[in-house]
Amino acid sequence: MRVLIQRVRYASCKVDGEYTGKIDQGFLMFVGCRENDDDAVIAKMADKASGLRIFEDENGKMNRSLEDVGGAILSISQFTLYADCRKGRRPGFTEAARGDTAIKMYDQFNEELRRRGFHVETGIFGADMKIEEHTLRELSEVRICTGNGLEGRPDEELRLPLFSEYLSICVRGGCVPFIETKGFVVEQTLRMVEAFGLTDRAVLSSVDFSHIEEARRVSDRIFIHHIFTTDEQMLRVAELGNGGVSYNYPVLDDVPAGLVEKTHAAGVRLCLRAGDTVQNVARMMGMGLDYIPTNLICPADIRL
């Protein structure tokens, strides 16, 4: 068995335009199986590959494992890892496992990874897969160049932080991390939040209610927030406890009378939308909302 590993900040696989798997920070693994690979080989490879310490620690050294950073795995079958180019110019693949045998080995490898506690997303064996990935280095070099009145700010100020850097900023500044999950990475996200000592201060939010329920399963301390909630979902948040919601009212004038009181009566906290102007923030505070997120790069620009 051969496994090619790429550290990524984000990776996804699409088949016929539909996602089959996507992860945030973690490993993109290309997996090649050989005809004579047995259970012992597969288990050993899963243990070795998932345990590699190739993420940087606070000193810039490769010393942190996938588990340490709360990472996930996107596993892609890749028989071409057994290409033999020793003779001629056309690769041979006689060592690669065939058909049903390779599928069983690939599935078994993924299950071995899951048994070790990792979240594993996959492609589709034998399909025409489109892989998209962003490496840690690429993400650390992203710049917001134009728009939003940000021209002229120093590059370092505009660099998109990695999640660990974002949490570090929140620790140093005494800020509340408002985290919106977009994939099945809730448990890994909360592990990192806990590692930074922010569980009792952070907000874990999602449009997908299954992520909210997963967050509560993982932690009874994290504050959960459901985006674009319904009355039924709001009551479910009340049952889960220690949570809040936002409704889909982009225009404040459209907020129905009694909404704040109804939500508070259920024991749920409430925000409506991001407050990105002084006028909106002041109005929201007057409505009795419990918290107001902002999309401004410098929230301190808002003065009341």
N, C-alpha and C positions, 0 to 999 in steps of 0.2 A: 504494500500500500504506500502511496505517496500523497502528501498533502502540502500544497503551496499556500502560505498564509500571508495576508496583507493586513496590517493594522489600518483601521478606517475610523473615521468620525461618523460616516454615514455610508450605507451600501444598500442597494436594492436589486431585485431581479424581476424582470417583466417577461411574460410570454403572451404574444398576441395582444400587446398593449395593456394587459392586466398584471397587477402586482401579484407575484407568488410568494414573495418574502421581502422584508426590509428591516433594517436595524439601524440604530444610532451607533455610538462608539462600540467598537469590538473588533472581531476577526472576520474577514472575508476569507473563507477556506475553499480552495479548489481541490477536490478529492478524486484521486485516481485509484482504482482497485485492480489487483492482479489475480490471475486465475487461482493461484494456490494460497491466497490469503485466508487464514482461518480465524476462529474466534479470538485466540490469544493475540494474534497480530493486530486485529481490529481494536481490541480493548487497549492494548499497549499504545497504539497510535492515538486513540482518543485521549488517553491520559497525558501523553507527552505533548500533543498539540495544544490542548486546552490549558496546560499548566505552564507554558512558556512565559518567562518574565521579560517581556519586551516592551512594556510601557515605561515611560520615564517617571522617576520619582521627583521629589522636591529639589533634588540636587542635579537633575538632568541626566541621571544614570538609568539605564535599562534595568529596572529592579522590581517593577510592579507587574503582577499577573492580570489575566483577564478578570478573575474573581475580585482582585483588589480594586479595579476601576469600575466594577459593576457592569462589565461589557456583555454583549450578546454575540451570537455567531450566525453568519449567513453562509450556509454550506451549499456548494455547487458541484455537481458531478462533472468530471473532466477526464475522459479516457485518454486525451492526448498527452497527459503527463507520462504515459508509457510509450511515447513515440520513440522509435529506434532509428536513428539517422546514421548509423555506423557504415552502412553500405548504400551506395547509390545516392540519388537525390530525392527519392520518394520515401517518406517515413513509413516504417512498418509498425503495426500495433499488435503483434502476435502475443505479447505478454499481457496485454490488457484483458481483464475479465469480460466475458461476453454476456449480452442481454440480461436474462432473468437472474443469472448469478451475480452480475455487477449491481443490479438494482437491490438485491437482498443485502449485499455487503454494504452498499451506500446507506440504506435504511438502518442497518444495524449500527454503523458508525455514528449516525446521527442520534440514535437512541442511547448509545454509550455516552455521548456528550450530555444528553438530557439527564441521564442518571447521575451525572456529576454536578447537577444543579444549574446547568446553563440553559438560557433560552435560545433555541435553535430555530431559525427560519431556513427555508430551502428553496431551490429552484425545482424544475420538473425534469426528471431524468430523460435524456434523449431529445428534449425539446430545443427549439431555436430560442435561446435565452439572451436577453439584453441586460447586461450588468452595468450598473452605474455606481461609482464609489468616489468618495472624497477622503483623501488621506488626512492624517493629523497635521502634516506639514502644510498641505494645501489650505486647510481651513484656518490655520494660524496666520496665513498670509492674505486672507480675504480683506479687502478694504471697501468701505462705503464711500464711493468717490463723488457722487453728485446727488443733488436733490435734497429736499427737506431743510434747506438753508444750512447745510453742514460744510460747505466749501470753506477751505482755509483752516480747518481744524487739523491738528497734528495727526500723522498717520497712526501713531500708537494709540491715540484716543479713539480712533475709528475702527481699529482692528476688531473683527468679530471674535469674542472670547470663546474658548472651549468651555464645556460645561464645568469642568473643575476650576477653571479660572473665574468663571461667573460666580461660583459658590464662594471662592476665596474673596472676591470683591464684596460679596454680601456679608461675609464674616468681618472683614476689616471695616466696612462702613456701617455695620449695624443695621443692614437693610433686610427686608423681607423678600426671600426668593419666591417669585410668582412663576411657577413652572407649568407649562402646558405640554402634555404628552401627546404625541401624534402616532406612536407605534406601540407595539407590545413590549415596552421596556419599563413598565411601572416598577417592578421589583428592583431592577438594576438601578433605576433613578433614585429610589428611596434608600438604597444601600449607600449611594454616594452622599446623599443629603445627611444621612445618619453619621457617616464618616467625618463630615465637616461640622458635626454638632448642631445642625440646623433643623432637626426634625420638629421641635416645638415652636419653630418660628416660620417654617416654610408653608407655602400653599401649593398643593398638587391639583392641577385643573385639567379638564378635558371636555371635549364635546361628546365623546364616546362614553356613555354611562358605564359600560363594562370596565373601563379604566378606573372609574371612581370606585366601583365595588372592589376591584382588585387592590387599589390603594388601601382601602379599609381592611381588607383581608391581611395585607402585609403589615400594616401599622395601625394601631388604635390611637396613635398620638398625632399623626399628620393631619393638618387641616385640609379637607377636601372641598373642591369647588367645581360644580357642574355648570358648563357654559351652555347658553340657550336652552334652559330647562323648561319643562312643562310642570303643571300643577302636580301631576302624579309623580314625576321624578323628584320634585321638591320635597314631597312628603317622604319619599324613599331616602333622600338625603337626611331628613329629620330622624328616620329610623337608624341610619348608620352613625349619626352623631358627629359633633365637632365639624360642621360643614357650612358651606354657603353656596349660593347660586347666583347666576345672572340670567335675565330673560332677554329675549331678542327684541329689544326696543331701541333701535339706533337713534331715534328722535325722541328726546325727553318729553316733548309735548304729547306723545302717544302713550305714555305710561298710564295705565288705568288707575283710577282712584282706589285707594285701599290696598294696593299691591304690597307696599312696604309693611303695613300693619298685618296683613294676612301671612306674609312670610315670617315675620317676627313671632307671630302667635304660634307658629309651628315649631319654633325653636331653631330656625335657620337664619343665618346672616345673609345679607344681600348687597350686591353691587349691580350696576346696570351695564356699564360700558367703560371704556377707557376715557379718562378725563384729560384732554390734551390742550385745553385752554383755561385761562383763569375763570372765565365766565361759567364754563361747564362744571369745573370743580366746585366753585362756590354754590352753584345751584344744586348739585348733587348732595353736598353737605347739608344744605337746607332741607332736603327731602328725607334726611334721616338714614342715609345709606351707611353701611358699616365699614366699607373699605372701597377705595377708588384706585384701580391700577392706572398706569400711564404708559404711553409708548414714546414719551420724550426721552431723548438720550441724556438730557440733564433735567431730571424732575425738579431740581432746586430752582429752575427758572420760573416755576409757578409760585407766585407770592399772593397771599390773601390779606 
